[in-house]
Amino acid sequence: MVALPLVALLMALQPWPAAGADADADADADADADADAASPVALPPAQTSGRMPLEAALQQRRSVRAFADAPLTLAQAGQLLWAAQGQTAADGRRTAPSAGALRPLELHLVAGAVQGLAPGVYRYRPTRHALARVAAGDPRAALAAVAHGGQQWLQQAPALVVVSGVVARSAGRYGERAERFVVLEAGAATQNLLLQAVALGLGATFVGAFDEAALARLLVLPSGERPLALVPVGRPR
Ligand SMILES: Cc1cc2nc3c(=O)[nH]c(=O)nc-3n(C[C@H](O)[C@H](O)[C@H](O)COP(=O)(O)O)c2cc1C
């Protein structure tokens, strides 16, 4: 049992007010109790064609760690999320493969400068292609502080995407293999996102060096949901 004073202490350490943080505790949150029903944000429809061939995006992808002082558009943010975990079939299947189609991944958008979006943390809803706000305020400085190795450059990015995984969703079928499967799935989703960034003329980096527990607290992740990858994205400087 968690002692209440500890919970109170953790809440007090949050750098911004959490909105409905517990509403997402349900493992299959996609069924869609929005974390903050007052502020669901519909994303512009994702594009399924673009100007850059896949081969060119593969050729051009590089880790980008310096960003121009320019916001993302809401359409760009939505397209990046869709590339990583967008729903592409009526039965719920997505842009990235998932072992047993159990879909253990979740995405959060950490929005610092996204047009049409108040700064904050948003959970992506693949079924609706929408965002549900989890926390208000700009957490980028706090986020950079939980990265290992003094990665202050992270806070320059107008937005970051966090890929997290809920091993319990896969463990019922896959037992000990589930942990490996979820990490593999996170890699696939992240690469989709990185290539989509290139195709949009944006830059991004796959960041894995962070304090997992601190990042989970910062994003108000439900227990059992583990942050696996952090992807800052913006216009390359
Ligand atoms: C699992 C993983 C974790 C990584 N973590 C970090 C990181 O914490 N910080 C960072 O700046 N780059 C990180 N990188 C990016 C690598 O440094 C980068 O991919 C590598 O230097 C090759 O450069 P390229 O991506 O431009 O091809 C990570 C890459 C992977 C695949």
Ligand as a Chemical Component Dictionary entry (heavy atoms), coordinates in Angstrom:
data_LIG
# 
_chem_comp.id                   LIG 
_chem_comp.type                 NON-POLYMER 
_chem_comp.pdbx_formal_charge   0 
_chem_comp.three_letter_code    LIG 
# 
loop_
_chem_comp_atom.comp_id 
_chem_comp_atom.atom_id 
_chem_comp_atom.alt_atom_id 
_chem_comp_atom.type_symbol 
_chem_comp_atom.charge 
_chem_comp_atom.model_Cartn_x 
_chem_comp_atom.model_Cartn_y 
_chem_comp_atom.model_Cartn_z 
_chem_comp_atom.pdbx_ordinal 
LIG C1  C1  C 0 18.395 3.457  -28.248 1  
LIG C2  C2  C 0 19.051 4.767  -28.605 2  
LIG C3  C3  C 0 19.306 5.687  -27.616 3  
LIG C4  C4  C 0 19.872 6.927  -27.924 4  
LIG N1  N1  N 0 20.030 7.860  -26.937 5  
LIG C5  C5  C 0 20.497 9.082  -27.250 6  
LIG C6  C6  C 0 20.577 10.088 -26.265 7  
LIG O1  O1  O 0 20.227 9.905  -25.103 8  
LIG N2  N2  N 0 21.034 11.322 -26.644 9  
LIG C7  C7  C 0 21.394 11.600 -27.929 10 
LIG O2  O2  O 0 21.784 12.727 -28.190 11 
LIG N3  N3  N 0 21.331 10.651 -28.893 12 
LIG C8  C8  C 0 20.883 9.413  -28.593 13 
LIG N4  N4  N 0 20.785 8.451  -29.573 14 
LIG C9  C9  C 0 21.136 8.799  -30.968 15 
LIG C10 C10 C 0 22.496 8.225  -31.367 16 
LIG O3  O3  O 0 23.520 8.906  -30.699 17 
LIG C11 C11 C 0 22.636 8.378  -32.891 18 
LIG O4  O4  O 0 21.628 7.634  -33.536 19 
LIG C12 C12 C 0 23.989 7.924  -33.379 20 
LIG O5  O5  O 0 25.011 8.807  -32.948 21 
LIG C13 C13 C 0 24.051 7.815  -34.919 22 
LIG O6  O6  O 0 23.789 9.080  -35.511 23 
LIG P1  P1  P 0 22.562 9.312  -36.502 24 
LIG O7  O7  O 0 21.298 9.040  -35.750 25 
LIG O8  O8  O 0 22.672 10.727 -36.939 26 
LIG O9  O9  O 0 22.702 8.340  -37.635 27 
LIG C14 C14 C 0 20.222 7.216  -29.274 28 
LIG C15 C15 C 0 19.968 6.273  -30.268 29 
LIG C16 C16 C 0 19.378 5.076  -29.946 30 
LIG C17 C17 C 0 19.079 4.090  -31.050 31 
# 
loop_
_chem_comp_bond.comp_id 
_chem_comp_bond.atom_id_1 
_chem_comp_bond.atom_id_2 
_chem_comp_bond.value_order 
_chem_comp_bond.pdbx_ordinal 
LIG C1  C2  SING 1  
LIG C2  C3  SING 2  
LIG C2  C16 DOUB 3  
LIG C3  C4  DOUB 4  
LIG C4  N1  SING 5  
LIG C4  C14 SING 6  
LIG N1  C5  DOUB 7  
LIG C5  C6  SING 8  
LIG C5  C8  SING 9  
LIG C6  O1  DOUB 10 
LIG C6  N2  SING 11 
LIG N2  C7  SING 12 
LIG C7  O2  DOUB 13 
LIG C7  N3  SING 14 
LIG N3  C8  DOUB 15 
LIG C8  N4  SING 16 
LIG N4  C9  SING 17 
LIG N4  C14 SING 18 
LIG C9  C10 SING 19 
LIG C10 O3  SING 20 
LIG C10 C11 SING 21 
LIG C11 O4  SING 22 
LIG C11 C12 SING 23 
LIG C12 O5  SING 24 
LIG C12 C13 SING 25 
LIG C13 O6  SING 26 
LIG O6  P1  SING 27 
LIG P1  O7  DOUB 28 
LIG P1  O8  SING 29 
LIG P1  O9  SING 30 
LIG C14 C15 DOUB 31 
LIG C15 C16 SING 32 
LIG C16 C17 SING 33 
# 
